[in-house]
């Protein structure tokens, strides 16, 4: 019986994984420039963290979480997103007492959601995200957005669209909430069961419904922008001003609400405008979540962050036809003729590698022609050929695969020769 990979997961093989590593390295380098530090949290957490932090009316909590009971009878959930875990660690480890504020963190790793697999969406997927905790300044919102935009741009993406909205503060949201209930209540029976249950619990989530998105009441629903109080308007105006200073174009969409309960004030999404990318164009989503730290037992702490899918990042690169050279090859391939020479290359290979030279040798006892073909497949810059006679004379022949030129060098000087040619 053959055992296949579970539905909604993927194997990332050599030849593919190098592009993942490139994106991950770009993200790490960018975070270093922006002074965000890495945090690594557990892949599973107590279920209560997500039901309280993400919100029990969200699709994630109601339909998509991988939840199980461990041997101690505790309800455990594979993390569906990274913000709740990051804030939990911030609170538990009392990072709000750090000398450097705001606390700026980033994470990278697998998340798990039980949803219908489709192009660029998996049940196990990899997210990169950042969180900035401890500042009410809209300038940090603009910084977080700029970090996400710059990562995409550094990888060559051009067909990007930034959508922003304000969800306002608590008072603004309460006023908007009442308006939404009054708007939808008379005809709520025409909506899906999820929307019906959300009407009283969290009517803002109705605007995020995929089933009833084309219903006429959606188009005429009260806009949160009309219910922002002066403080919330001033905050949103400042954010737009800062984005202008950063030369980041954007569009305001009053219906952008995001899918998680903890958002307030700033909400944003970065989308791909590339032709053929697919019906779901969102690449990255984020926003401000003042109140989340208190919800999970911490002190009052404002926060802002985003998360993006590496899978959808790669899909966007493919949609724009952007290719990166991710297989630079190796420095040197050792080809051996004769038993003594083959034995000697075991130690020589180690010597090259310890000197910082990427190197490989034959392990299949192939003929010299086949060894050269193997060197070609590995894109080797040099092939060093050692025979028993050369070994006795302490010499080795080095062929430059780009020029075709070949020289004989002292066996003891092979490391220095390759290093010199690499400069």
Secondary structure, 3 states (H helix, E strand, C coil): CCCCCCCCCCCCCCCCHHHHHHHHHHHHHHHHHHCCEECCCCCEEEHHHHHHHCCCCCHHHHHHCCEEECCCCCEEEECCCCHHHHHHHHHHCCHHHCCCCCEEEEEEEEEECCCCCECCECCEEEEEEEEEECCCCHHHHHHHHHHHHHHHHHCCCCCEEEEEEECCCHHHHHHHHHHHHHHHHHHHHHCCHHHHHHHHHHHHHHHHCCCCCCCHHHHCCCCHHHHCCHHHHHHHHHHHHHHHHCCCCCEECCCCCCCCCCCEEEEEEEEECCCCCCCCCEEEEEEECCCHHHHCCCCCCCEEEEEEEHHHHHHHHHHCCCCCCCCCCCCEEEEEECHHHHHHHHHHHHHHHHCCCCEEECCCCCCHHHHHHHHHHCCCCEEEEEEHHHHHCCEEEEEECCCCCEEEEEHHHHHHHHHHHHC
